[in-house]
Amino acid sequence: MKEIAKVIAFILLIIGTTGLLVNEFVVDWGRCAVITFACLNVVGLVALACTSCVRNK
């Protein structure tokens, strides 16, 4: 279960970062897209931090 959560966290980080970079350099999707991709990054970081804390205990 922890490994699946870690994979999902990395996928969220990849999608969020790629979306922000594409929005900045290729297309201009607007403010809503920036907020969405930033939220994906935050959720991915929180999930990754939670899986790391659980694994270390």
C-alpha positions as a printed NumPy array, in Angstrom:
array([[  0.   ,   0.   ,   0.   ],
       [  2.826,   2.397,   0.831],
       [  4.529,   1.721,  -2.48 ],
       [  1.342,   2.494,  -4.396],
       [  0.971,   5.772,  -2.499],
       [  4.57 ,   6.665,  -3.295],
       [  4.059,   5.962,  -7.001],
       [  0.886,   8.059,  -7.03 ],
       [  2.741,  10.896,  -5.283],
       [  5.482,  10.854,  -7.921],
       [  2.896,  10.761, -10.717],
       [  1.135,  13.799,  -9.229],
       [  4.453,  15.644,  -9.002],
       [  5.32 ,  14.781, -12.603],
       [  1.907,  15.878, -13.911],
       [  1.953,  19.085, -11.877],
       [  5.474,  20.086, -12.842],
       [  5.018,  19.214, -16.506],
       [  1.729,  21.107, -16.616],
       [  3.274,  24.213, -15.086],
       [  6.204,  24.121, -17.515],
       [  3.967,  23.575, -20.542],
       [  1.683,  26.375, -19.408],
       [  4.623,  28.723, -18.997],
       [  6.608,  28.002, -22.147],
       [  4.291,  26.446, -24.754],
       [  0.681,  27.534, -24.264],
       [ -1.18 ,  29.985, -22.079],
       [ -4.024,  28.085, -20.422],
       [ -4.615,  30.764, -17.818],
       [ -4.765,  31.158, -14.084],
       [ -7.076,  28.198, -13.45 ],
       [ -4.568,  25.786, -15.001],
       [ -1.729,  27.223, -12.925],
       [ -3.71 ,  26.794,  -9.723],
       [ -4.72 ,  23.246, -10.681],
       [ -1.169,  22.133, -11.473],
       [  0.192,  23.839,  -8.354],
       [ -2.382,  21.992,  -6.239],
       [ -1.324,  18.701,  -7.839],
       [  2.261,  19.483,  -6.854],
       [  1.266,  20.268,  -3.262],
       [ -0.835,  17.117,  -2.939],
       [  2.017,  15.053,  -4.391],
       [  4.527,  16.55 ,  -1.969],
       [  2.245,  15.976,   1.017],
       [  1.607,  12.371,  -0.033],
       [  5.318,  11.781,  -0.508],
       [  6.085,  13.277,   2.901],
       [  3.413,  11.131,   4.557],
       [  4.728,   7.938,   2.966],
       [  8.268,   8.813,   4.013],
       [  7.228,   9.451,   7.62 ],
       [  5.241,   6.228,   7.786],
       [  8.093,   4.237,   6.298],
       [ 10.635,   5.612,   8.779],
       [  8.518,   4.716,  11.836]])
